[in-house]
Amino acid sequence: MDTIVSINDIYKKFDKDNVLNGITVNIPKGSICGLVGPNGAGKTTLLRIIASLQKPNSGQVNVNTDVFSALIEQPALFYELNAVDNINQQLILYGLEKECDPMDFLKYVGLEDTKKKKVKNFSLGMKQKLAIAMMLVGNPELIILDEPMNGLDPQGIINLRNLILKLNNDGVTFLISSHLLYELEKIATDFIFINHGEIISKMTIDEFLEMNKGYIQLEVNDIDLLKKAMEDLKIPFVEVDDSKMNIYTNYTITDLIIKLNSYGCIVRRCFNVENTLEDFFIGLMRENDE
């Protein structure tokens, strides 16, 4: 896959504090790349460097497109103007005021009915939509978003998620920093994990799913019988306590219970457990901080 952003050995220091320590990574073209890390990990600094809002102390960033947009921290909106006038200001900035209709951008993000309502009276979700509509002026191939879902209500998050997927389907690459890992997991195609200014892991969504398969937890009447059954069936397992076991298998719960019946092993409770991006992230941070 082609690379839209190439980051090579980036270092950034504020006073005597090293914020980024040799960051090297590529962002695939056409991806939705999630940048994941705790507060103070260096995420926003890295995004600002990619967007040319800050300079690194050393290293190089190559953005392989002539047009990209970034929304880092607060959106730059004209709060005393309405949505149409905000888009017009952006069109003037790009010299496109005679070529583009501002309503086309507002319709794309679902803000065509705001009429003359001033932006200062918009909800947070509407402001985020307008900011993205303004970012679409100039037809960017890359959009960088820093915590875009912060403060949104559930419907606002769903709307923004759907908008990102729609834009990505139309060919826009996204680099998104977010603490809402359960939302990022729903849309991201790639992940970059950062801590203490260093990349500690990177993977595609397929690699993540392969590494983090769920398991079946069983509570039984006789853990020794269950252990013997798992060994005979060559199914990996982890004993939780004297009655519970986590089982890693492609068997359905029904098929598993049928097989265990032949061993005289009675299942008292059973359920599927999914490993989430949040679970993986917590484990990764624990390993990295040890």
N, C-alpha and C positions, 0 to 999 in steps of 0.2 A: 504494500500500500504506500502511496506517495506521502511525503512528509510536508505538512503545512507550516510547522514551527520546529526549528532545530535549535536546541539549547546546549551549549558546549562549555562546560567547566566554569560556571558562573559563581563568582564570589561577591558577597556584599557585606560591608561592615559599617555599623553606625557607632561612631566614637571608637570604643575598644571592643564592642560586641560583634562577634561574627553572626550574621543573620542567615546568610546562605554560604554553604561550604562545598563548592565544587559540584554544582548541580549540572548534570548532563542527562538530557532526555529528549525524545522526539514526540511530537503530537501528530498522529496520523490524519491526513486529509479525509474529511467526511465523517470523522468520529464525533462522539460526545464524550469528552475526556473529563473525568472527575478528579479534581485535586483535593486530596483528603489529608488532614492533619490536625493536631490540637492547636489551641490558641498559642501564638508565639512561635509556631513551627517555621514561619517564613513564607506562607502561602501568598498573602497580599503583596509582600515585597516582590516575590517572583512574578506575579501577575503585572505589577506596575513596571517592572523591567521589560517584560515581553511587550507591553503596550507603549514603551518608550517614555513613560512618565518618570522613571528614575534610571540612573546609569549604574551599572555594576562597577565594582572596583577592578574586576578582571573577568575575562571570559567573553563569549559572543552569543548573541541571539540573532538568528535569521528567520524572518517571517516571510514565507514564500507566497505572498499575495500582495497586490498593490492596495487593496482595500480591506480594512478590518476595523471593527468597533469594539470598544471596551466600556463596561459599566462597573466601575470599581468604587466601593463605598457609596456615596449618595448620587442619584441621577441628577444631571445638570438640566433642570427644567425651568421654564419661565412661568412662575406660579401665578402671575397676574394675567396671563394670556390663556386662551382656550386651546384645545388640542390641535385644531387646524392651524392656528397661528404658530404653535410650537413647531409643527412639521414644516411650515413655511420658512421659519427662521433657519431650520436645518437645510432646507433646499437652497436658500440664498447662500448659505455658507459653502455649499458644494457647487454653486452656480447652476443649479438645476431647476430654478423656480419657474422657467418657461417651458420646461420639458416634462415635468411630473405633476400629477394631481395629488395633493395631500390626502384626499379621501381614500385613495388606493392603499396607502400605508395604514390608515386608521381602520379600514375594513379588514385588512389582513389580520390585525390583532384584536378585532372585535370592539373597536371604540367609535364606530361610525355614528352612533346615536348620542354622543355627548353634546352636540350642538354648541351653544355659546357658554357652557359651563366652564368656569375658570379652573385651572389645574389645582389651585390651592384648596378647592372643594372636592377633589378627587379622593377616592379611597386609596390605600397603599397599593392594592392590586392594580388599580387603574393607572396609577403613576408608573408602576413597573412596566405595564403594557405600553404606555406612551413612550417611556424611555427606550424600549426595544423597537417600537415603530420608528423613532428618530434614528436609532442605530441602523435601520434598514436602508436609509437614504444612502445612495452610492453603491448599493448592491454588494455588501461585504461578503467575503467568502469565509471569514472567521469572526466569531463573536466571543468575547471574554466577559464572564460574569462572576462577580465576587459576592457570595452569599445572597443570591437573588431572591431566595424564598423567605428570608428573615422577616418576621412580622406579618406575613400573609396569613389570612384565615384559610381553612381547609379548601374552600371553593377557589380562592385565589391561587393556592398552590396547584390545584388540579388544572386550572386555566393556563398557568404559566408552563406547567409540565407539557400540556398538549401543544402549546405554542412552540416550545423548544423542539418537540418531536416533529411538528409540521415544518418548521424551518430546516431542520436537519434532513428531512425527507426531500426538501427542495435543494439540497446541496450545501447547506451552511455547516461549517465545522464549529463546535462549541468547546471551550475550555471553561469549566465551571468549578469554582471553589464553594463547598457547602458543608455545614455541620449536620444537615438533615440527611443522614446517610440512608435512611429507609426510602427517601424520595430519590436520591441520587442513584440508588440501586435499580430503580424502575426505568431509568432512561439512559444511563451511561453505557458506552461500548468499551471504554478503557478507563483504568484507574492508575493514578500516581499517588503513592503514599509518602508523605514527607514528615520528618520530625527532626528538631534541632538543626534545621537548615540543610538536611541531607535527605536524599531519596532513599527510603528503606525498602521499598518494594514497588513494582509496577507490573500490571497484567491486564489482559483483555477480560471482558465479561465471561467469555467461554472458559478461560483459564481459571478465573475466580470460581465459577460454578463447578468445575472439575475438582478443584482443591477443597471445596467446601460443601461437599455433598451432605445432605441431611442423614438422619439415622432414625431408627425405631427404638423407642425405649419400652422395655417390657418389665412388668412386675409379676413374678411367678411364685408358685408354692414351694419350689425346690430349685435353688440356684445351681446346684450341682448337676441336676438333670438338664437344665438349660445349657450349662457349659458343655456337657457331653454332646448335646444335640448340635451346638454350634461348631464344635470341633469335628464331629462326623460330617457335617454339611459343608465344612471349610468356609464358614462365614466369619469375618472379623468381628470382634466384640470387645467391649470394655466393661468390666464389672463396676457398678456404681456403689452398691452395698450388698448386704446378704440376701436381698430379694429382687434387686433391680439390675438391669443390664442394658447398655446401649449397643445396638446391633447395626452394622453397616452392610446393607444388602439391597439388591434390586427386587427382592421378594415383596409382594404386597403383604399387609398385615394379615389378611385372610389366609393366604397361602402359608404364611409362617405359622399361624395358629394350627392349621391342619397338620403340618409336619410335626409340630411339637406334641400334638395329641398322641401320636404314635409312640412317643417317648414317655407318656404318662405325665407330661409337664403341663400343668394347668396355668393358663394366663389369667391373672387377676385384673390387670390394667395394661393398656398399651396405647401408644400414640406416636405420631410422626413428629419429629423435631427438625425444623429447618435452621441451618446455619445462615445468619444474615451478614450483610456487609458490616454492620455495627459489631457483631460478635467477632468477626475476623479482625476488624480494626482494633478493638480492645485487646485482643490477644497479641496482635502485632506490636502495639505500644508497650505492652507488658514485657515482651521479649526484648524490645529495643532499649528499654530503660533499665534492664537488669545489669 
